[in-house]
Each structure stands twice: as structure tokens, then as C-alpha cells.
């Protein structure tokens, strides 16, 4: 399942292309279903488009009904990361690779997620204010206790689309315009100075496995959409250079976050190790991490000594096993 309704459409397409090409073709027959606001369809190699029958999630190709064993959701944002598709597949009894509807909906909301995980031992969250369309005019007043610089970000967005870093109050209005173009909720959050990391975590064969972390070194002021997807704009070091005791603590924190949020399949936790203190500051959890050839998560899978195609197959088997349990 690829595409979606957000600015991450192309990122999703690239992820789906990489997953489909990596899977074992002798074991899995893969159909990439593109999801737009207007239609769900499969496009054949010859360019013929066939609409999905949403009543039972099937395709009719060459007078043959194709029914699917499982769905591999790789839509970033709505409707594939926020629980909507998960709820649909739950109703049809079709297993899928990522978190259930409730967890997906919760983790898509940065502010709500922070409220749930803030009491995890050794985890810190930056001071922030959640702003809605109706109280935007109170932004200066509500955020008055926060220390600049600030991050302004869509509360339900991903890939840093619509995100800004500001250094003074006069910059707030323009940053809010940019964020509200992407979402009806916006998070105003204190900037934490330090090293930025991302670490994958997954449940395979019923066991939680934490992948080697990646340090993100951006040539820009922060790791925005341009820095993420423009070659040469950032450096991603996998595995990151971290002392063994610090890595153990990080693994414990993200495992507890994964447990607490009732995650399933792949997830990726982004965090800051604060300058001078090395305190762990939670940024967000991504339950549908990017899977393009250059994405962070496949880097970490390879660094863990696993074949990416076999890893995707294990996720499918995990989903199928969960359905049978």
C-alpha cells in the first residue's frame, strides 16, 4: 500500500518500490496498490490501471479475482500511518505489517505521544505547546514561557514537511503559516542542543530487536525535508559512535517506549542526546519508517547483519503469524 494524501506521497512510492524489488519473488507475489484521495488502484507493468474492490480488498485481473493474504502498509501520514487503513483491514480480517489502529492514531500525534511516554525512566521531553486552528491567535501568549530557539512543526506530519526553527518572536507567525498549511494542529517546542540520532526497533518471532542507531549530521541548521532527501545535504553514520553503556541505556529506553505504546512490526525513534549532559530527549516515534534504498531504516537493517529482502519477508511472516494466533 503506497501513496497517501500528504506531501510524503513520493517518499512512500520510493519505499514501496524498494520493498517490492527486495522481496523474494519465488515466495511472494507482490501487487503495489496506489492510494490517492480519488481511488485505490493497481497499475500493471503495461500501464493498465485496475481499481481495488474495497468491499473485500480484491482485484479483478484478466477475469481472475485476486484476494490478498496480507497488506504491507508503507504510506507515510494519512491514511496509512494514522490508523485509518489499519481499521479497515481489521474489519476485513486482513493482517498487516505495522501497529494497530489505536497505536497508529496515537503515535501520529506528536503531542499525545509525548504525554504518554514522558514518564519512561531516563526519557526526557522538550517543553512544548500544542496549538489548534481555533486558538492560533493566542500563540505568543501560550508559548511565552518557552525558551528560544523554538521548533514549529505540524503535529501530525512527517519527513519534517512544514517544519521551521525560529530564533525570535517575530518569526513565529510565518512559521505557523507554514505548519498550518500541513495540519490543523501545530506543536511549538523548545530546541534541544545536542547530537541527533534515529534508532530502529522491531518485533520479529515475538521478540523485540533494537537495531544499530544512526547519527544524523545535517549541513543545515536542522534535519528538514531538504536535508533528508537531497544528496549531500546530510551525513548519516550507521552504526553511530556511542559508548557501550550509553547504547545499552538507549536500547532500554526505546524498548520501553515500544512496549508502552503497544507497537508492532517496525518503528523508529528519533531523539537528541543533549549537549554536555547526554540526556535522552525524545523527538518522535515513526511507525511507518521510510524504506527507500537510501532510507535510515534499511541502513540499520544491513548494519545489524540482515538481508533487507529477508527482513521484509520476516515482517510479512510476523503479520501472518499474528493473524493465526
C-alpha positions, 0 to 999 in steps of 0.5 A: 500500500503506497501513496497517501494524501500528504506531501510524503506521497513520493517518499512512500512510492520510493519505499514501496518500490524498494520493498517490492524489488527486495522481496523474494519473488519465488515466495511472494507475489507482490501487487503495489496498490496506489492510494490517492484521495480519488481511488485505490488502484493497481497499475500493471507493468503495461500501464493498465490501471485496475481499481481495488474492490474495497468491499473485500480488498480484491482485484479483478485481473484478466477475469481472475479475482485476486484476494490478498493474504496480507497488506504491507502498509508503507504510506507515510501520514494519512491514511496509512500511518494514522490508523485509518487503513489499519481499521479497515483491514481489521474489519476485513480480517486482513493482517498487516505489517505495522501497529494497530489502529489505536497505536497508529492514531496515537503515535501520529500525534506528536503531542499525545505521544509525548504525554504518554511516554514522558514518564519512561525512566531516563526519557526526557521531553522538550517543553512544548505547546500544542496549538489548534486552528481555533486558538492560533491567535493566542500563540505568543501568549501560550508559548511565552514561557518557552525558551528560544530557539523554538521548533514549529512543526505540524503535529501530525506530519512527517519527513519534517514537511512544514517544519521551521526553527525560529530564533525570535518572536517575530518569526513565529507567525510565518512559521505557523503559516507554514505548519498550518498549511500541513495540519490543523494542529501545530506543536511549538517546542523548545530546541534541544542542543545536542547530537541527533540520532534515529534508532530502529526497533522491531518485533520479529518471532515475538521478540523485540530487536533494537537495531544499530542507531544512526547519527544524523549530521545535517549541513543545515541548521536542522534535519528538514525535508531538504536535508533528508532527501537531497544528496549531500545535504546530510551525513548519516553514520550507521552504526553511530559512535556511542559508548557501550553503556550509553547504547545499552541505556538507549536500547532500554529506553526505546524498548520501553517506549515500544512496549508502552505504546503497544507497537508492532512490526517496525518503528523508529525513534528519533531523539537528541542526546543533549549537549554536555549532559547526554540526556535522552530527549525524545523527538518522535516515534515513526511507525511507518519508517521510510524504506527507500534504498537510501532510507535510515531504516534499511541502513540499520537493517544491513548494519545489524547483519540482515538481508533487507529482502529477508527482513521484509519477508520476516515482517510479512511472516510476523503479520501472518503469524499474528493473524493465526494466533 
